[in-house]
Amino acid sequence: MTYSNIMFETTDGISTITFNRPKALNALNSDLLGELDRALQEIIGNEEIRVLVLTGTGEKAFVAGADITELAKLDTLSAKVFINKGLSIINKIAELPIPAIAAVNGFALGGGLEIAMACDFIYASTSARFGQPEINLGLIPGYGGTQRLPRIIGIGRAKELLLSGKMISAEEAYRLGIVNRTLAPDALMGEVMNIAREMATKGKVALRAIKQAVNYGLNVDLPSGLRIETDAFAVCLASSDAKEGTSAFLEKRKPLFKGRLIP
């Protein structure tokens, strides 16, 4: 499939989606979101893909937000359709059965930060900048910013960023817990691919189970969350990956996981 607003490639079980509108700082518009949706559908349907990496073209931007020229044309109804469509696509990242890593190499503002937060974790260049500046336009985040950010950094800190619209450095994002690691710009993708390759060697059934147990468990009380974990453990134990993993341990060799999510 041909893409114009993103680059999509897969090597050794690792897919990389690169937002590719450098003249617009990779800003989100309908065309880019549509291509992102198609790429995610390809990933969901391909059992050989085990990890997804998202990044942006160039050093200036991961995604610098929504395309304001497109937003300015929307009325109430079309705005709701636009936002719902984009949100459903971004939610697919969070719900992928494989790990999704954001490699933030520049501005991650507005929808860019919301995409990054939908990933399982974020590695950032030391030159990266983060923020939810929608309030400066008389708007609020529409792709999950008011919901994911407080869950990551707490209510007070999230409100400070959301209500002020201020932009923060990668170092501050790391201190707040938005970012897992900061790296020199020329080291970012190498380190992201190292962790992606490591995860790609793991069992796909267990990768999905961990994501689901964490994501679903955070939205329920502790006893319910523990039941989610118990059920997920039982499913994993019955999988071919678990049989391979335990056999490899007993035989003192490295496991070769080939388990599938779809028979």
Secondary structure by P-SEA (a helix, b strand, c coil): cccccbbbbbcccbbbbbbccccccccccaaaaaaaaaaaaaaaacccccbbbbbbcccccccccccaaaaaaccaaaaaaaaaaaaaaaaaaaaccbbbbbbccccccaaaaaaaaaccbbbbccccccccccccccccccccccccccccccaaaaaaaaaacccccaaaaaaaccccccccccaaaaaaaaaaaaaaaccaaaaaaaaaaaaaaaaccaaaaaaaaaaaaaaaaacaaaaaaaaaaaacccccccccccc
